[in-house]
Amino acid sequence: MFTGIIEEVGTIKNLSPSGSGVRIFIESSVVLDDIEIGASIAVNGCCLTVTEFAEDWWSADAVPETMDITSLGSLTEKSLVNLERPVQATGRLGGHIVQGHIDSTTPIENIEVEDDGSYRYTFALDDSWSRYVCQKGSIAVDGISLTVASVNKSSFSIAIIPHTWEVTNLSHKSIGDLVNIEVDVLAKYVERQLAHTREKEVNSA
C-alpha cells in the first residue's frame, strides 16, 4: 500500500524488451536506501517489483497488460517518473490509501499558472470511472495523492501547490501528455456495498 506522497523523481535509464513485456531500468537514490529483490515500488503510481538493483539504479518488469493499461508504455529513455516505496506500518499516512493499481490513463487538457504561484491542471474525465471522482475527493495522478478542486461531465481539475509541482514530474508535463489515474478505493467499496444491498433487497422482494 502507498500514500501518494512522492519520495523522489527517478530517470528512465533504459527500456529493454522482455518477450512481449519490457524490463525498465530506473536511475534513483532515495528508494535504493533499503531496496531488495522482490520489493515493491510505485512508478508513476503503478506498483512494480524490483528484479535487479545496483548502486544507483534498479529494474522492474512490466508485463504487456501493464504497458497497455498504464502510461508506462509511453516512457522513453530520460523520462522522469514519480517513485514511492510502500508505506510502513509505523509511518504517517500523509496522503490517502493508494494501492498502485492503475484504473485508467487520461490526457492533460490544460495547465494554468495562478497568481499565487500555484498551478491548476485539468484532465479529461472518462465515463467509465467518472462516478468515483467528486469535488474535494482524493485521486492519485501519476501516483501523486491529490484533491479534486472541481469536476464536470467531461473533465476535472486539481490545484497544485508549488512544492508538489517542484518535487514531482508534473513540472515536466505538457498538455496532451497521458497520466495514470487511480481513483479512491474507498469509493469502490462503497459502490460495491450499495450494489450488494440493493441486490439483496430486490431478491427478497
N, C-alpha and C positions, 0 to 999 in steps of 0.2 A: 504494500500500500504506500502511496505517495501523498504529499500535501500540496503540490503545485507551487512550492517555493523553490525556485531555480537556484542551484548551488554554483553553477558556472556555465559558461558558454564554451563548448568544445568546437574543434575544427575537423571536418572530414579529411582524413589523411589519404584514404584510398578506398575504392569500391571494387571488390573482386567477385566476379561471377562464381556462384557455387551451385552447380546444377541449374535449376530454374529459379533459385534464390540468389541472394547476394550476401557476401561477408563484408561488413562495414568496419573500417578501421578509423578510430577517432582519437585525435590528439587532445589530451586534457591533463589536469593536475589534481584538482581538489578531489574528484571522485576516485582517484587512484590511492588515496590515503589508506584505505582498508580493503582494497579490492581483492577478490579471489575468484577463481574459476567457478562458474555457476551462479555468481551473484547477479542480482537484477539491478539494472539502471534504466531510468526512463530517458529516452532520446526523443526530444520534441513531443513528450507526453506518451510515447509508445514504449511499453515495458519490454526490454531486451535482456538476453542472458549473456554474460561475459564468457567468451570462449578462449581468449588469449589476452595477455597483457605484458607490457614491458614498463620501463621507467617513465615514459611519457605518452603512452598510447595503450589502447585496449581495443578489442574487436568483439563483434557480435554477429550472429547470423540472422538474416531477415528472410523468412520463407515467402514464396510467391504471394500468398494471401495478404501478408503484412505489407508487401510492396504495393499491392493493388488497392488496398482499402485505406492506406495512410499516405501522407505526403513524403514518406521516406523514398518512394520511387522517383521523386524529382530531385533528390540530392545529387550533388556533383562534388568533385574534389574542391576543397576550400570552403564548402558550405559551412555555415555556422549553425550549431544545434544546441538547444537547451538541454542541460543534463541535471538529473536529480537522483540521488540514491533513495532507497525505501526509508520511510520514517522509522526511527527506533521507538520501542515501546515506552522508553523514558523521555522521549523528545516532545517538543511542543508541536501541536497541530496548528501551524501558523496560517495555513490556507484553508482547504477543505479536503474531504476524502476523495482522492484521485486513485483510480485503480490501474491506470496505464493501459486501459483497453479503449482504443480509439473507436468512436461511433461513426465518424464521417470526416470528410475534409470539406473545406469551403474557402472561396476566394476572399481576399480583402477587397472591399468595394471602394473605400475612401479612407483617407488619412488627413486629419485636420490638426493643426497646432493651435492650442488655446492661448489666450493672453496671459495665463499664469505659468506658461511653460509646459503644461501637460499636453497630452495628445488624446484625440478621440479617433478610435479605429472603428470602422463599420464593416460588417461581414454579411455575406449572403446567408439567408436563413432557409433551410430546406424543409419541405412539408414533413419529411419522414422523421424529423426529430424536433421540429419547432415547438411541439407541445411541452417539451421539457425546459424550454427557455422562458424565463419570466424576469420582469424588472426587479432588480436588487437580488436576484438569484445568483448562484455560483455556476461557473463554467470554466473548463480548462481549455485554453487555446495554446497549442504547441506546448502543452504541459504546464502552462502558467495558470495558477489559480487567480481568476479574475471575477469581478462583479459586473453583471449586466446593467448598463446605465439606462438603456431604452430598447424597446423591441416593437416591431410592427409585423405586418403579414409577410414581408419579404426580406427583412434584414434586422440585425441587432447591432448595437454599438456598445463600446466599452471605453471608459475613461482610463487612461494610462498615466500614472504619475511619472515624473522624470526619472526617479530611481529605477522603477521597473523597466522603463524604456532603455536605460543605460546598461543594466546588468542582464538583459535577455537579448535574444536575437531579433526582437521587434524593431530595434533601431536599424536593422539591415533589411527589413521587409519593404516591399513596394506594392502598390495597387495591382491586383491581379494574382499575386502570389497565393498559393494554397497553404492553409494551416490545418493542423489536426484539431479535431473537436472531440472532447469527452464531456458529455452532459453530466449533471449531478446524479449520481447513482441513487440517492435518496428519492428523487422524483420517480425513478423507475420502480422502486419498491412500492411507493405509494400507489402508483398506477396499477401495478400487478395486484396489490391487495384489494383495491377498489373493484377491479375486474373480477377477482375471485369472489368477493362478497356479492356482487351483482349476479354472478353465475349461480351461486347458491340460492339466492332469493328467487330467481327465475325457475330453478329446478324444483323448489319447494312450493311454488305457487299452484 
